[in-house]
Amino acid sequence: MITTESIIAYIEGLSGHPLNRDEGVQHGSARREVKRVLVSWMATAEALSYAGKERCDLVLAHESLYYPYDAYIRQDNPPGWENWRTNRQRRELLERYDLVLLRAHGSLDEICIFDDFAALLGLGAPVQANGLAKVYEIAPCSLAALVAHVKRQLRLPALRVSAPQGMGQVVHRVGLPWGGLGLFVNVGYQEQVIEMGCDVLIAGESDDYGFRFSAECGIPMIETGHEISENPGLKHFSRMLQERFPEIQVRFYECSPSWEMA
């Protein structure tokens, strides 16, 4: 019998360590039998409704289930956070469809998400690496040319870019603050790859503070989108999970960006 515990053991075997503190079962029982699994970047209301319609037993989500971020484990949540409409709606959907929710965050970054983002960008092997801090060498080109390349590779019509020395700045060493590592709360990652010699960043998600940190070092950053940088790896992991457990059905739900250009 396959259970959520079986899937956790598989993830831990691939990563080589127990689940991280922010990972694990956040709704339901890890011992319940699993016949259908939905893998999704986030357990949004739409993803949970889809899981229910597909008669899934388990939702494996990469991002935080509730707001504020990591509310499940933090001690400084504001009063009443459990009943914020978004949180309440997600909890009610989990209960309505009798779903188990497993969060697999950093472990999946290590297993495939980071490397799949680099592969999608066509970066090849890193020339310098320290864990998941990696720098890639590319042929020298203008920032404008690199932006055009990223748009083609990711099939995106537009990108946000910081260009502290203009779009003609020549770059050749790429750092990848994938997912949310371009955000101001994670500028330590930016600093790490800057110290490793990168001269341009291709990020998942950033914000004004995050853009300014590297820009004041003269280093441009290209923002692709949090989900966009991580969906390819999650889709890959869905295939891995299906191959490892052929007796269950694995579905992948692709979360789209929550905003659009207008």
C-alpha positions in Angstrom: 0.0 0.0 0.0 1.3 3.4 -1.0 0.9 6.2 1.6 2.1 9.7 2.0 4.8 8.3 4.2 6.0 6.2 1.2 6.3 9.4 -0.9 8.1 11.2 1.9 10.6 8.4 2.1 11.1 8.6 -1.6 11.8 12.4 -1.4 14.2 11.9 1.5 16.0 9.2 -0.3 16.6 11.5 -3.3 17.6 14.5 -1.3 19.7 12.5 1.1 18.3 14.1 4.2 15.0 14.3 6.2 12.4 16.8 5.2 13.2 20.3 6.2 11.4 22.1 9.1 9.0 23.9 6.7 8.1 20.6 4.9 5.9 17.7 5.7 2.2 16.9 6.1 0.2 20.1 6.9 -3.3 18.6 6.6 -4.6 15.1 7.1 -2.8 11.8 7.9 0.5 10.7 6.4 -0.6 7.1 6.9 -3.6 7.2 4.6 -3.5 5.2 1.4 -2.7 7.2 -1.7 -4.1 6.2 -5.1 -4.1 9.6 -6.8 -1.7 12.5 -6.3 -1.7 16.1 -7.5 1.6 18.0 -7.7 1.2 21.8 -7.8 3.4 24.8 -7.2 0.9 26.1 -4.6 -2.2 24.7 -3.0 -4.4 27.5 -4.4 -8.2 27.2 -4.3 -8.1 26.4 -8.0 -5.5 23.6 -7.6 -7.4 22.1 -4.6 -10.7 22.2 -6.5 -9.0 20.4 -9.4 -7.6 17.8 -7.1 -11.0 17.2 -5.7 -12.6 16.8 -9.1 -9.8 14.4 -10.1 -10.6 12.4 -6.9 -7.0 12.8 -5.6 -6.1 11.6 -2.1 -2.9 13.8 -1.8 -1.8 17.2 -2.9 1.9 17.7 -3.0 2.6 21.4 -2.9 5.8 23.3 -3.1 4.8 26.6 -1.5 3.4 27.6 1.8 -0.2 26.4 2.4 -1.4 29.3 4.5 -0.7 33.0 4.8 1.4 34.6 6.3 4.3 32.7 4.7 5.1 29.6 6.7 2.2 30.3 9.0 2.1 26.6 9.8 5.3 26.7 11.8 5.9 30.3 12.8 5.0 31.8 16.2 4.4 35.4 15.2 1.2 35.1 13.2 -1.3 37.9 13.6 -4.5 37.1 15.5 -7.2 35.5 13.5 -4.9 34.4 10.6 -6.6 31.0 10.4 -9.9 32.6 9.4 -8.6 35.0 6.7 -10.7 34.2 3.7 -7.9 32.7 1.6 -6.8 30.4 4.4 -10.3 29.4 5.4 -11.2 28.6 1.8 -8.1 26.4 1.3 -8.8 24.6 4.6 -12.5 24.1 3.7 -11.5 22.6 0.3 -9.0 20.3 1.9 -11.8 19.1 4.2 -14.5 18.9 1.6 -12.4 16.7 -0.7 -10.8 14.8 2.1 -7.3 15.7 0.9 -3.9 15.2 2.6 -1.6 18.1 2.0 2.2 17.5 1.9 4.6 20.4 1.4 7.9 19.6 -0.3 9.9 22.8 -0.6 13.7 23.0 -0.4 14.0 19.2 -0.9 12.5 19.5 -4.4 14.7 22.5 -5.1 17.7 20.3 -4.5 16.3 17.3 -6.4 15.4 19.0 -9.6 13.7 22.4 -9.5 16.9 24.5 -9.6 18.7 22.4 -12.3 15.6 22.3 -14.5 15.4 26.1 -14.4 19.0 26.3 -15.5 18.5 23.7 -18.2 15.4 25.5 -19.5 17.5 28.6 -19.9 20.2 26.6 -21.8 23.0 27.4 -19.4 24.8 24.1 -19.3 27.0 23.1 -16.3 27.9 25.7 -13.7 31.5 27.0 -13.7 31.3 27.6 -9.9 29.1 26.0 -7.3 28.5 26.0 -3.6 25.4 24.0 -2.9 22.6 25.7 -4.7 24.6 28.8 -5.2 25.9 28.4 -8.8 27.3 30.6 -11.5 27.1 29.9 -15.2 29.4 31.1 -18.0 27.8 32.3 -21.2 29.3 34.0 -24.3 29.6 37.7 -23.6 26.5 39.5 -24.8 24.5 42.6 -24.1 21.8 42.6 -21.4 19.3 43.3 -24.2 20.4 40.2 -26.0 20.2 38.1 -22.8 16.7 39.4 -22.1 15.6 38.4 -25.6 17.1 34.9 -25.1 15.2 34.4 -21.8 12.0 35.6 -23.4 12.4 33.0 -26.2 13.4 30.2 -23.9 10.5 30.8 -21.5 8.0 31.9 -24.2 7.3 35.1 -22.3 6.1 38.3 -24.0 7.6 40.6 -21.5 10.0 40.7 -18.5 10.9 43.1 -15.7 14.6 44.0 -15.8 16.8 46.2 -13.8 19.5 47.8 -16.0 21.9 49.9 -13.8 24.3 50.4 -16.7 21.8 50.3 -19.5 20.6 47.5 -21.7 23.9 47.6 -23.6 25.8 46.4 -20.6 27.9 43.3 -21.5 27.4 40.3 -19.3 28.8 36.8 -19.2 28.5 35.2 -15.7 24.9 34.3 -14.7 23.6 33.8 -11.2 20.1 32.2 -10.7 18.0 33.4 -7.7 15.2 31.0 -8.7 11.8 31.0 -7.1 11.6 33.7 -4.4 15.3 34.2 -3.9 15.3 37.5 -5.8 13.0 38.9 -3.1 14.5 41.4 -0.6 14.1 38.9 2.3 16.5 36.6 0.5 19.2 39.1 -0.7 21.8 36.9 1.1 21.5 34.6 -1.9 22.2 37.5 -4.3 25.2 38.5 -2.2 26.5 34.9 -2.3 26.5 34.6 -6.1 27.7 38.2 -6.5 30.7 37.2 -4.4 31.2 34.2 -6.7 31.6 36.6 -9.6 28.3 36.7 -11.4 27.6 39.9 -13.4 23.9 39.3 -14.1 21.0 37.6 -12.3 18.1 35.7 -13.8 15.5 35.5 -11.0 12.2 33.9 -10.4 10.4 36.6 -8.4 11.8 39.9 -7.1 10.5 43.2 -5.7 11.8 46.8 -5.5 14.1 46.2 -2.6 15.4 43.0 -4.2 16.1 44.8 -7.5 17.8 47.7 -5.8 20.2 45.4 -3.8 22.0 44.1 -6.9 21.5 47.2 -9.0 23.5 49.3 -6.6 26.3 46.8 -7.2 26.0 47.5 -10.9 24.5 44.1 -11.5 21.3 43.8 -13.6 18.5 41.3 -12.8 16.0 39.7 -15.1 12.7 38.6 -13.4 10.8 35.7 -15.0 8.2 34.9 -12.3 8.2 32.7 -9.2 5.9 29.9 -10.7 7.6 30.1 -14.1 11.0 29.4 -12.7 9.7 26.4 -10.6 6.9 24.8 -12.7 9.3 22.9 -15.0 11.0 21.2 -12.1 7.7 20.3 -10.5 6.4 18.9 -13.7 9.6 16.8 -13.9 9.1 15.6 -10.4 5.6 14.5 -11.3 7.1 12.2 -13.9 9.7 10.9 -11.5 6.9 10.2 -9.0 4.9 8.4 -11.6 7.8 6.2 -12.6 8.7 5.4 -9.0 5.1 4.5 -8.1 3.4 3.2 -11.3 0.5 1.9 -9.3 -0.8 5.4 -8.4 -2.0 8.2 -10.7 0.0 11.4 -10.7 -1.4 14.7 -12.0 0.4 18.0 -12.4 -1.4 21.3 -12.0 0.3 24.3 -13.5 -0.1 27.4 -11.5 -0.1 30.5 -13.7 1.2 33.9 -12.6 -1.4 35.7 -10.5 -1.0 39.0 -12.4 -1.0 40.2 -15.9 0.2 43.3 -17.9 -2.6 45.8 -18.5 
